[in-house]
């Protein structure tokens, strides 16, 4: 039953090519299925000075978000960090759809009230990598079953080195199989 809740929660997060439709961070019961609404803004304090720096919806196109300060794509951390943190899925999303990625980060910042661009990016990398796990973690954070997880933690150098070594060995083995088995029969 938990798996079904997680998958449905992830599907709620994926509509319209990651144009997130949720606007609350709470869960609701709908016909026996718990649905997670990932993003929530504090309604009580909309005049907070911190909200001035958040991206805001584009008045001309409500599906897009614009940065309130002079933001450029150079302010995002490099794509290889996405690869090292969360694997190839967010990396390829950044390379193939940079605008979609940037809009997802802006949308997350706007809806969640996240001030830190790196934390918003790391959350979206985790989402693109595994939406169901990310949604489950957000659900547990919302329920108070776990502490809020900071996805933008510094990378562990030992883990990075081991991942690069392991990835090199796998690529070498696949290359050897392709070279010997397919190209030279």
C-alpha positions, 0 to 999 in steps of 0.5 A: 500500500505504501508503494502505491501511495508513493507512486501516486504521489510521484504521478501527482508531481509529474503532470504537464512535463514537470510543470508542477501543479501542486501548491501545498505541502500537505497530504490529503485523503482522496478515496482511500489514497493519500496524495502528497502536495509538495509545495507550500508557501506560508500564507500568514507572512506574505510580506516577508523580506525573504520572499522578495528574492524568490522567483515569481510567475511571469505575468505574460505566461503563468506557466513560466517563472522569472527570477526577481534578481539578475539571474543567469544560468551561470549561477546554477552549479555545473551539470557534473555536480548533478551527475555526481550527486544524483546520477545520469537522469538529472544530468541528461535532463540538464543537458537536453532540456536546460529551460525545463530544468531551470523552470523546475528549480524556479517553480520549486523555489517559488512554491516552497519558499526556498531561498538557497538556489543550490538547495532548490537545484539539489531538490530538483536533481533528487526529484528528476533522479527518483520522483517516488523516493523524493516524494516519500521523503517530503511526505515523511518530512511533512508528517514529522516522521523525519528531519528535513533532509538537505540535498545540497550537502557537500559531496563526500570525496571518498564516495566521488572517487569510488563512484568514478572508479566503479563507473570506469570499470563498468564502462571498460567492461561494456566497451570490451564486450561491445568490441570483442563480442559485437564488432569482431565476430 
